């Protein structure tokens, strides 16, 4: 094992192992943040969910000490035994595609990706303290909670009704736009396509509504969802998100009328209405 190495979270199932030969760090927060001052590069970083420099820190999973612990009972990978990279049913591995179906593999992934564990590891890591300015490490700590949401979205997909607590927290307590858009089930590629045409089905308006919501344009989101409904677009999330947008815009009376017209049809929708009722006093059950 390289002494100068670390493991980082790219997506829950694509991790990045970085090894160097006594690399030096950026020296200052300003130097580290330089890529975000280049418009073209910043756009690419935002598209993959890295809107702020401190989010990089929240992708940290462990340094050499943690990796030694993680691989303590594994034989070394050498040229004579290249097949050690392949999954072994006797010993769960991060190279095993059985996450989500094999309980042992899933448990291993959960432990490695656990943001609380990784956050503690970042604070204790002599390796990171050597490479990064202390203020950058400190600024990264709150974003492990955002990483928790990101891990969930990457694992389960964007499910705004089932994940309404996370969505509301992101919209009201963070400056991020890309991650809320992912929770809503969209992304920047869909957003750009939706700006270029209209197929008349309401699908474009729906995507525009998701984009407006991620940008905190709640009246615009409500109007777009209303247009999608008028065009006959069907979907369990359209009316709930329309009502939610009116709530965020402070238009509770309009939201209440629209909610009374809705009968929850799925477990996720019932969860959403229960939450909305407790938060805003709006929902089918609260309509009287």
Secondary structure, 3 states (H helix, E strand, C coil): CCCCEEEEEEECCEEEEEECCCCCCCCCHHHHHHHHHCHHHHHHHHHCCCCCCHHHHCCEEEEHHHHHHHCCCCCCCCHHHHHHHCCECCECCCCCCCCCCCHHHHHHHHHHHCHHHHHHHHHHCHHHHHHCCHHHHHHHCCHHHHHHHHHHHHHHCCCCCCCHHHHHHHHHHCCCCHHHHHHCCCCHHHHHHHCCCCCCCCHHHHHHHHHHHHCCCHHHHHHHHHHHHHCCCCCHHHHHHHHHHHHHCCCHHHHHHHHHCCCCCCHHHHHHHHHHHHHHCCCHHHCC
